[in-house]
Amino acid sequence: MTVRWFRTSSFSPPGWLALALLHACVFSAAGDSIASATDDPQKAAANGARESVAREKTDKLPATKPIATALTEAEENSALAFAAEHHPELGELLNRLRKSSPAGFSRGIREVHLGIQRLDRFKEKQPARFDAELASWKVDSEIRLLTAKWLMSQDPAIEAQIRELLRQRQQKKIDRLKTERSRVAERLEQLDQQIGMSTTELDADLAEEWNRLAKKTASTAKAQKSRITENKARADAAVKAAKDGSSKTDSN
């Protein structure tokens, strides 16, 4: 029943996270096996069996696509600091992966980096939504980590935590849609008021607009007529001056 719920859920954990946690189990099982082999052969055998099962699960995980461009050291450190501040458990996991699994670390840190870039865009273009988006990132990150843990353990307690986080995420989405609906309703009300005012005062508005248009047209026509008159006067003066000059030349 538990497996069926997980598979029908719209959320699935990233491969790097499940892989990292499975590797952690492998390393832990191997360490326990070595430490207790000389003390308790039965425990050593049990640890070896757990290690075998964990490796089998790791082998079945789908291959992950290679990363096209590696992050700079500064970007990695910034992403680590962000994870440590907003999801400490994820930050600890990434720090362990940085030493034990470079490939897993690269995939995980890139995912955090992309999340930071998205949040930065909200901070720049829609600052009012930044806090809500950051809270949403935290919930999503917790869901990913818990889902990776559940993938290995099928623990009902972890499933309950995931279900609660999913419920919180859905409720926040509903709240966000309600806020958006209120904003749109307020804008529609303003538009209705403007439409009502325009209909009521249509005749007065038309009269005022016509008066402005008529005055502007008359002013333009008057200025144009004045320019034509001035140009004609200058031309007549130039012709007269030319005639006067010609008459003086002939008399001489």
SULKA-V313261 format. One line per field, one symbol per residue. ss: DSSP state (H for helix, E for strand, - for the rest). burial: + if it has 9 or more other ideal C-beta (glycine too) atoms within 8 Angstrom, else -. A space follows every 10 residues. Layout:
BEGIN
ss=???
burial=???
END
This chain:
BEGIN
ss=-HHHHHHH-- ----HHHHHH HHHHHHHHHH HHHHHH---- HHHHHHHHHH HHHHHHHHHH ---------- --HHHHHHHH HHHHHH-HHH HHHHHHHHHH -HHHHHHHHH HHHHHHHHHH HHHHH-HHHH HHHHHHHHHH HHHHHHHHHH HHH--HHHHH HHHHHHHHHH HHHHHHHHHH HHHHHHHHHH HHHHHHHHHH -HHHHHHHHH HHHHHHHHHH HHHHHHHHHH HHHHHHHHHH HHHHHHHHHH H-
burial=----++---- --++++++++ +++++++-++ -++--+---- --++--++-+ +--++-++-- +--------- +---++-+++ -+++-++--+ ++++++++-- +--+++++++ +++-++-++- -+-------+ -+++++++++ ++++++++++ ++-----++- ++--++-++- -+---+---- ---------- -------+-- ----+----- ---------- ---------- ---------- ---------- --
END
